[in-house]
């Protein structure tokens, strides 16, 4: 089949996928891409490498092309070795090579200590003791003779402040990132790249949490290709647009190997050539590690090849990340639904508890009111019993009405609250309390009940619930005023019994 009259329908599914991947990376027309793919045996990686690096004679491919048609063999991908840049053939593209990307927490160089093996430590123990003895002696001489430490700084006992490997001041990861950004802008001018404002460990955790691609760029100011790589590749408009594209989900972290953190990251990622760029991502299909290095770009690369390698690595892992994102979104939705259900249940439970509390309070208040009413009724019953007992006891001591032969008497007409009128004679020397007691005990006296067994109730003080009043003119004969019947009423009188309620007693 020639390239001019090709029919996409005649291509197999794997060939159509390879053609689509190649044209999306190289922006070539299908008519021009098919011959290169045919010469590369429809291997996208080999075709892309031939397109950017130039096509050279491949004896293996020519020999395979000369063979008769046979079942397709497993394709292999080509990548550049970090040490010599020579192509090497690895496993099929369906399972690209991945290396674990460790999480690096920078340790200040001043805190890094070398621990020798146990055998060497035992062998050098006498020398260590002698060194400490001489150091202590020189420290004493340095204290006695202050000029000695300046003449012999290495022999003085005082420890000099630790210096970094490059002489740069050690800072925390955030300040180190800010210093790198400032120096990068001073060297290459303003740019549109968005460097991560934090340490490598924070960028690592962010990429792992949000399932993004962590792009690590390590630069060495002493390397000759650094300036060209930054100006022509990293800061090219095509690379800037690709890195800043939100659809690619790239977290960019960069550092200079002159700093301790970037130096430790370069050792962890096995960097052997500068400039160096790596793409780290979460690999759920790998059971050995959760974060892996899926792409390495070493040395000076043109912007097109640089972006092609990044795009290829991202395309190979985007589907797996999309599945993980969908799973996490589903789990988060389930978690949110469960939290909403728990919250609704808690609110309903709180409402039930509140209603139960109000019901208990209402029942307690009702029970308390019933108990108070019962206690009040019992108190009133006891009070009534004491009043009745006092009346029966007081009726015993009321003297009988004076006879006709008694001259110093007072005749009083009393109208009771029931409307009955009672006329009775009292001795003029009788106290007003006797007149009140007669009115209080009239029913018992009128009934002629036997009150001989009645006793005075203990602890009871009787209060009269009425008062005697003369209507014309109105005169109130208050029992608290005291006096005798003759002195208050005279020889005769017409009195009315008026009930006294509690409010009137309070006002009085």
C-alpha positions as CSV (number, residue, x, y, z in Angstrom):
1,X,0.0,0.0,0.0
2,X,1.5,3.3,-1.1
3,X,1.4,6.5,1.0
4,X,-0.5,8.4,-1.6
5,X,-3.5,6.2,-2.0
6,X,-3.8,4.8,1.6
7,X,-7.1,4.0,3.1
8,X,-7.4,4.5,6.9
9,X,-10.1,1.8,6.9
10,X,-7.5,-0.8,5.8
11,X,-5.3,-0.1,8.9
12,X,-5.7,-2.3,12.0
13,X,-6.8,-0.9,15.3
14,X,-3.3,-0.8,16.7
15,X,-1.9,0.9,13.5
16,X,-4.7,3.5,13.6
17,X,-3.8,4.2,17.3
18,X,-0.1,4.5,16.4
19,X,-0.9,6.8,13.5
20,X,-3.0,9.1,15.7
21,X,-0.3,9.2,18.5
22,X,2.4,10.0,16.0
23,X,0.5,12.8,14.2
24,X,-0.6,14.4,17.6
25,X,3.1,14.5,18.7
26,X,4.7,15.6,15.4
27,X,1.8,17.5,13.8
28,X,2.6,15.6,10.5
29,X,0.1,14.7,7.8
30,X,-1.0,11.1,7.8
31,X,0.3,10.7,4.2
32,X,3.8,11.7,5.4
33,X,3.6,9.8,8.6
34,X,2.7,6.4,7.2
35,X,6.0,5.7,5.4
36,X,8.0,6.5,8.5
37,X,5.7,4.3,10.7
38,X,6.1,1.5,8.1
39,X,9.8,1.7,8.2
40,X,9.6,1.7,12.0
41,X,7.3,-1.3,12.0
42,X,4.5,0.8,13.4
43,X,6.5,1.5,16.6
44,X,5.5,5.0,17.7
45,X,8.5,5.5,20.0
46,X,11.0,4.6,17.2
47,X,9.2,6.7,14.7
48,X,9.1,9.8,17.0
49,X,12.8,9.3,17.8
50,X,13.6,9.0,14.0
51,X,11.6,12.1,13.3
52,X,13.3,14.3,15.9
53,X,16.8,12.8,15.9
54,X,17.1,12.0,12.3
55,X,16.7,8.6,10.6
56,X,19.8,6.5,10.3
57,X,20.3,3.1,8.7
58,X,19.0,0.4,11.0
59,X,20.3,-3.1,9.9
60,X,18.0,-4.8,12.2
61,X,14.9,-3.1,10.8
62,X,16.1,-3.6,7.2
63,X,16.6,-7.3,7.9
64,X,13.2,-7.6,9.5
65,X,11.6,-5.7,6.5
66,X,13.3,-8.2,4.1
67,X,11.7,-11.2,5.8
68,X,8.3,-12.5,4.5
69,X,5.1,-11.5,6.3
70,X,4.8,-13.0,9.7
71,X,2.9,-12.4,12.9
72,X,3.9,-9.1,14.5
73,X,6.7,-9.3,17.0
74,X,6.6,-7.5,20.3
75,X,7.7,-3.9,19.7
76,X,10.4,-2.3,21.6
77,X,11.0,1.3,22.5
78,X,14.3,3.2,22.4
79,X,15.5,5.6,25.0
80,X,18.8,7.3,25.6
81,X,21.1,6.0,28.3
82,X,22.1,8.6,30.9
83,X,25.8,7.8,30.7
84,X,26.7,7.6,27.0
85,X,23.5,8.6,25.2
86,X,23.5,5.4,23.1
87,X,20.1,3.8,22.2
88,X,19.1,0.7,24.0
89,X,16.1,-1.5,23.4
90,X,13.9,-2.3,26.3
91,X,10.6,-4.0,27.1
92,X,7.3,-3.3,25.1
93,X,5.7,0.2,25.4
94,X,2.6,-1.3,27.2
95,X,4.7,-1.5,30.3
96,X,7.3,1.4,30.1
97,X,10.2,1.3,32.6
98,X,9.6,3.0,35.9
99,X,11.9,3.8,38.7
100,X,10.8,4.6,42.2
101,X,10.9,8.3,43.1
102,X,11.6,8.6,46.8
103,X,10.3,11.5,48.9
104,X,13.3,13.6,49.9
105,X,13.3,15.6,53.1
106,X,16.4,17.8,53.0
107,X,18.8,17.5,55.9
108,X,21.1,20.4,56.6
109,X,24.7,19.6,55.8
110,X,25.7,20.8,59.2
111,X,23.7,17.9,60.7
112,X,24.9,15.3,58.3
113,X,27.3,13.0,60.2
114,X,29.4,10.1,59.0
115,X,29.2,7.0,61.1
116,X,32.1,4.7,60.5
117,X,31.7,0.9,60.7
118,X,31.9,-0.6,64.2
119,X,35.3,-2.3,63.5
120,X,36.9,0.9,62.5
121,X,35.4,2.8,65.4
122,X,36.9,0.2,67.8
123,X,40.3,0.4,66.1
124,X,40.4,4.2,66.2
125,X,39.1,4.6,69.7
126,X,42.6,5.2,71.2
127,X,43.4,7.8,68.6
128,X,40.1,9.4,69.3
129,X,40.8,9.6,73.0
130,X,44.3,11.1,72.3
131,X,42.8,13.7,70.0
132,X,40.2,14.7,72.5
133,X,43.0,14.9,75.2
134,X,45.1,17.2,73.0
135,X,42.1,19.2,72.0
136,X,41.2,19.8,75.6
137,X,44.8,20.8,76.4
138,X,44.9,23.3,73.5
139,X,41.6,24.7,74.6
140,X,43.0,25.4,78.0
141,X,46.0,27.1,76.4
142,X,43.7,29.0,74.2
143,X,41.8,30.3,77.2
144,X,45.0,31.3,79.0
145,X,46.6,32.8,75.8
146,X,43.9,34.3,73.6
147,X,46.3,34.9,70.7
148,X,46.9,31.2,70.1
149,X,43.5,30.4,68.5
150,X,44.2,33.1,65.9
151,X,47.6,31.7,65.1
152,X,46.5,28.0,65.2
153,X,42.8,28.0,64.4
154,X,42.8,24.3,63.6
155,X,44.4,23.4,66.9
156,X,41.9,25.3,69.0
157,X,39.3,23.4,70.8
158,X,36.4,25.7,69.6
159,X,34.4,24.3,66.7
160,X,34.1,26.5,63.7
161,X,30.6,27.0,62.2
162,X,29.8,24.4,59.6
163,X,30.0,25.6,56.0
164,X,28.0,24.1,53.2
165,X,29.5,22.2,50.4
166,X,29.3,25.2,48.0
167,X,29.7,27.9,50.5
168,X,26.0,29.0,50.2
169,X,24.0,29.7,53.3
170,X,21.7,26.8,54.2
171,X,18.0,27.8,54.3
172,X,14.7,26.1,54.9
173,X,13.0,24.6,51.8
174,X,10.6,27.5,51.2
175,X,13.4,30.2,51.4
176,X,15.6,28.0,49.2
177,X,12.9,27.9,46.6
178,X,12.4,31.7,46.8
179,X,16.2,32.3,46.5
180,X,16.3,30.0,43.4
181,X,13.4,31.9,41.8
182,X,15.0,35.3,42.5
183,X,18.4,34.2,41.1
184,X,16.7,32.6,38.1
185,X,14.9,35.8,37.2
186,X,18.1,37.9,37.8
187,X,19.9,35.6,35.4
188,X,17.3,35.0,32.6
189,X,14.9,37.9,33.1
190,X,11.1,37.7,33.7
191,X,9.3,34.6,32.6
192,X,5.9,32.9,32.7
193,X,6.9,29.7,34.4
194,X,5.2,29.0,37.7
195,X,7.7,27.4,40.0
196,X,6.4,25.7,43.1
197,X,7.0,27.9,46.1
198,X,8.1,25.3,48.5
199,X,10.4,22.3,49.0
200,X,10.6,19.1,47.0
201,X,8.8,17.1,49.7
202,X,5.8,19.5,49.6
203,X,5.6,19.4,45.8
204,X,5.9,15.6,46.0
205,X,3.0,15.4,48.4
206,X,0.9,17.8,46.4
207,X,1.4,15.8,43.2
208,X,0.6,12.6,45.0
209,X,-2.5,14.0,46.7
210,X,-4.0,15.7,43.6
211,X,-2.7,13.1,41.1
212,X,-0.7,15.5,39.1
213,X,2.6,15.2,37.3
214,X,5.7,16.5,39.2
215,X,8.2,17.9,36.8
216,X,11.6,18.2,38.4
217,X,14.2,20.5,36.8
218,X,17.8,20.4,38.2
219,X,20.3,23.0,37.0
220,X,24.0,23.3,37.5
221,X,25.2,26.9,37.0
222,X,28.7,25.6,36.3
223,X,27.6,23.5,33.3
224,X,28.1,25.0,29.9
225,X,24.7,23.9,28.5
226,X,22.6,25.3,31.3
227,X,22.2,28.8,29.9
228,X,21.3,27.5,26.4
229,X,18.9,24.9,27.8
230,X,17.1,27.5,29.9
231,X,16.8,30.2,27.2
232,X,16.1,28.0,24.2
233,X,14.2,25.0,25.6
234,X,12.8,25.6,29.1
235,X,11.8,29.3,28.4
236,X,10.6,28.7,24.9
237,X,7.0,29.8,24.3
238,X,6.0,26.2,23.3
239,X,7.5,24.7,26.5
240,X,6.0,27.4,28.7
241,X,2.5,26.9,27.2
242,X,2.8,23.1,27.6
243,X,3.9,23.3,31.2
244,X,1.3,26.0,32.2
245,X,-1.5,24.2,30.4
246,X,-4.0,23.2,33.1
247,X,-5.0,20.1,31.2
248,X,-1.5,18.6,31.6
249,X,-1.7,19.0,35.4
250,X,2.0,19.7,35.9
251,X,3.6,20.8,39.1
252,X,6.9,22.4,38.3
253,X,9.7,22.3,40.9
254,X,13.2,23.4,40.0
255,X,16.4,23.8,42.0
256,X,20.1,24.4,41.7
257,X,22.5,21.7,42.7
258,X,24.5,24.3,44.6
259,X,21.7,24.1,47.2
260,X,21.6,21.1,49.6
261,X,18.1,20.1,48.8
262,X,18.5,20.0,45.0
263,X,21.8,18.2,45.5
264,X,20.1,15.5,47.6
265,X,17.2,15.2,45.0
266,X,19.7,14.7,42.2
267,X,21.3,11.9,44.1
268,X,18.0,10.3,44.8
269,X,16.9,10.5,41.2
270,X,20.3,9.2,39.9
271,X,21.1,12.3,37.9
272,X,24.3,11.9,36.0
273,X,24.2,14.6,33.4
274,X,23.0,18.3,33.4
275,X,20.6,19.9,32.6
276,X,18.3,17.3,34.0
277,X,14.5,17.0,33.9
278,X,12.3,14.2,35.3
279,X,8.6,13.5,35.4
280,X,7.3,11.9,38.6
281,X,3.8,10.7,38.9
282,X,1.6,8.3,41.0
283,X,1.6,4.9,39.4
284,X,-1.3,2.9,40.9
285,X,-0.6,-0.1,38.6
286,X,2.8,-0.6,40.2
287,X,2.6,-2.5,43.4
288,X,6.2,-1.8,44.5
289,X,6.0,2.0,44.8
290,X,3.3,4.7,44.6
291,X,5.4,7.4,43.0
292,X,7.6,6.6,40.0
293,X,9.9,8.4,37.6
294,X,8.2,7.9,34.2
295,X,10.5,10.1,32.1
296,X,14.1,11.4,32.2
297,X,15.4,14.1,29.9
298,X,19.2,14.7,30.3
299,X,21.5,17.0,28.4
300,X,20.7,19.7,25.9
301,X,17.5,19.0,24.1
302,X,15.6,21.1,21.5
303,X,12.2,22.4,22.6
304,X,10.2,20.1,20.3
305,X,12.0,16.9,21.4
306,X,11.7,18.0,25.1
307,X,8.0,18.6,24.8
308,X,7.5,15.4,22.7
309,X,9.0,13.2,25.5
310,X,6.9,14.9,28.1
311,X,3.7,14.6,26.1
312,X,4.4,10.9,25.4
313,X,5.0,10.1,29.1
314,X,1.9,12.0,30.1
315,X,-0.3,10.4,27.5
316,X,0.8,6.9,28.6
317,X,-0.2,7.5,32.2
318,X,-3.2,9.8,31.8
319,X,-5.7,7.0,31.5
320,X,-4.6,5.3,34.7
321,X,-4.7,8.6,36.6
322,X,-8.1,9.3,35.2
323,X,-9.3,6.0,36.6
324,X,-7.8,6.7,39.9
325,X,-9.4,10.2,39.9
326,X,-12.8,8.7,39.1
327,X,-12.3,6.2,41.9
328,X,-11.3,8.9,44.4
329,X,-14.2,11.1,43.3
330,X,-16.6,8.2,43.7
331,X,-15.1,7.5,47.2
332,X,-15.3,11.1,48.1
333,X,-18.9,11.3,46.9
334,X,-19.7,8.2,49.0
335,X,-17.9,9.7,51.9
336,X,-19.8,13.0,51.6
337,X,-23.1,11.2,51.3
338,X,-22.2,9.2,54.4
339,X,-21.3,12.3,56.3
340,X,-24.5,14.0,55.2
341,X,-26.5,11.0,56.4
342,X,-24.6,10.9,59.7
343,X,-25.2,14.7,60.1
344,X,-28.9,14.3,59.4
345,X,-29.0,11.4,61.8
346,X,-27.2,13.4,64.4
347,X,-29.6,16.3,63.9
348,X,-32.6,14.0,64.2
349,X,-31.1,12.4,67.3
350,X,-30.5,15.8,68.8
351,X,-34.1,16.8,68.1
352,X,-35.3,13.6,69.7
353,X,-33.1,14.2,72.7
354,X,-34.5,17.8,72.9
355,X,-38.1,16.6,72.7
356,X,-37.4,13.9,75.3
357,X,-35.8,16.5,77.5
358,X,-38.7,18.9,77.2
359,X,-41.1,16.0,77.9
360,X,-39.1,15.0,81.0
361,X,-39.1,18.6,82.1
362,X,-42.9,18.9,81.6
363,X,-43.5,15.7,83.4
364,X,-41.2,16.8,86.2
365,X,-42.9,20.2,86.4
366,X,-46.4,18.5,86.4
367,X,-45.3,16.1,89.0
368,X,-43.8,18.9,91.1
369,X,-47.0,20.9,90.7
370,X,-49.1,17.9,91.8
371,X,-46.8,17.3,94.8
372,X,-47.0,21.0,95.7
373,X,-50.8,20.9,95.4
374,X,-51.0,17.8,97.4
375,X,-48.7,19.2,100.0
376,X,-50.7,22.4,100.1
377,X,-54.0,20.5,100.4
378,X,-52.5,18.4,103.2
379,X,-51.3,21.5,104.9
380,X,-54.7,23.1,104.6
381,X,-56.3,19.9,106.0
382,X,-53.9,20.0,108.9
383,X,-54.6,23.7,109.4
384,X,-58.3,23.1,109.3
385,X,-58.0,20.2,111.8
386,X,-55.9,22.5,114.1
387,X,-58.5,25.3,113.7
388,X,-61.3,22.9,114.6
389,X,-59.4,21.5,117.5
390,X,-58.7,25.0,118.8
391,X,-62.3,26.0,118.4
392,X,-63.4,22.9,120.5
393,X,-60.7,23.7,123.0
394,X,-61.5,27.4,123.2
395,X,-65.2,26.7,123.5
396,X,-64.5,25.2,126.9
397,X,-63.2,28.4,128.4
398,X,-65.9,30.7,127.1
399,X,-68.0,31.7,130.2
400,X,-71.7,31.3,130.1
401,X,-74.1,34.2,129.4
402,X,-74.6,36.3,132.6
403,X,-77.9,35.8,134.4
404,X,-80.7,38.4,135.1
405,X,-79.3,39.3,138.4
406,X,-76.0,40.6,137.0
407,X,-76.2,44.3,136.5
408,X,-72.8,45.2,134.7
409,X,-73.6,43.6,131.4
410,X,-73.4,44.6,127.8
411,X,-76.1,43.3,125.3
412,X,-74.7,42.9,121.8
413,X,-76.6,42.0,118.7
414,X,-74.3,40.2,116.2
415,X,-75.1,39.5,112.6
416,X,-73.1,36.6,111.4
417,X,-71.7,36.1,107.8
418,X,-74.5,33.6,107.2
419,X,-77.1,36.3,107.8
420,X,-78.2,34.9,111.2
421,X,-78.5,37.4,114.0
422,X,-77.4,36.5,117.5
423,X,-78.2,38.5,120.7
424,X,-76.1,37.7,123.7
425,X,-75.1,39.4,127.0
426,X,-71.5,39.8,128.0
427,X,-69.9,41.1,131.2
428,X,-68.6,44.6,130.8
429,X,-65.3,43.4,132.2
430,X,-65.0,40.7,129.5
431,X,-62.1,41.1,127.1
432,X,-62.7,41.8,123.4
433,X,-61.0,38.5,122.6
434,X,-63.8,36.7,124.4
435,X,-66.3,38.4,122.1
436,X,-64.3,37.3,119.1
437,X,-63.9,33.7,120.5
438,X,-67.7,33.6,121.0
439,X,-68.3,34.4,117.4
440,X,-65.6,31.9,116.3
441,X,-67.0,29.1,118.4
442,X,-70.7,29.9,118.0
443,X,-71.5,26.8,115.9
444,X,-70.0,24.5,118.5
445,X,-71.7,26.3,121.4
446,X,-75.0,26.3,119.6
447,X,-74.7,22.6,118.9
448,X,-74.0,21.9,122.5
449,X,-71.2,19.5,121.6
450,X,-69.1,17.8,124.2
451,X,-65.7,19.5,124.2
452,X,-64.4,18.3,127.5
453,X,-61.7,16.1,125.8
454,X,-60.5,18.8,123.5
455,X,-56.9,20.0,124.0
456,X,-54.9,23.0,122.8
457,X,-53.0,22.1,119.5
458,X,-49.3,22.2,120.1
459,X,-47.5,25.0,118.3
460,X,-50.6,26.6,116.9
461,X,-51.4,30.3,117.0
462,X,-54.9,31.1,116.1
463,X,-55.8,34.0,113.9
464,X,-59.3,35.3,113.5
465,X,-60.4,35.5,109.9
466,X,-63.0,38.2,110.5
467,X,-63.5,41.5,112.3
468,X,-66.4,43.1,114.2
469,X,-67.7,46.4,112.9
470,X,-70.4,48.8,114.1
471,X,-72.3,50.0,111.1
472,X,-73.7,53.4,112.3
473,X,-71.3,55.1,112.7
474,X,-68.8,52.7,111.3
475,X,-66.4,51.6,113.9
476,X,-64.0,48.7,113.6
477,X,-63.3,46.9,116.9
478,X,-59.9,45.4,116.2
479,X,-58.9,42.6,118.5
480,X,-55.3,43.8,118.4
481,X,-56.4,47.0,120.0
482,X,-57.4,45.1,123.1
483,X,-59.8,46.6,125.8
484,X,-63.0,45.3,127.4
485,X,-66.4,44.9,125.9
486,X,-67.9,47.6,128.2
487,X,-65.3,50.2,127.4
488,X,-65.4,49.5,123.6
489,X,-69.1,48.8,122.9
490,X,-70.8,50.3,125.9
491,X,-74.1,49.1,127.4
492,X,-75.4,47.8,124.1
493,X,-74.2,47.5,120.5
494,X,-75.1,46.3,117.1
495,X,-72.1,44.6,115.4
496,X,-71.5,43.0,112.0
497,X,-69.1,40.2,111.3
498,X,-66.9,41.1,108.2
499,X,-64.6,38.4,106.7
500,X,-61.0,39.4,106.3
501,X,-59.1,38.0,103.3
502,X,-55.3,37.5,103.0
503,X,-54.8,40.6,100.8
504,X,-56.4,42.8,103.4
505,X,-54.3,41.2,106.1
506,X,-51.2,42.0,104.1
507,X,-52.3,45.6,103.6
508,X,-53.0,45.9,107.3
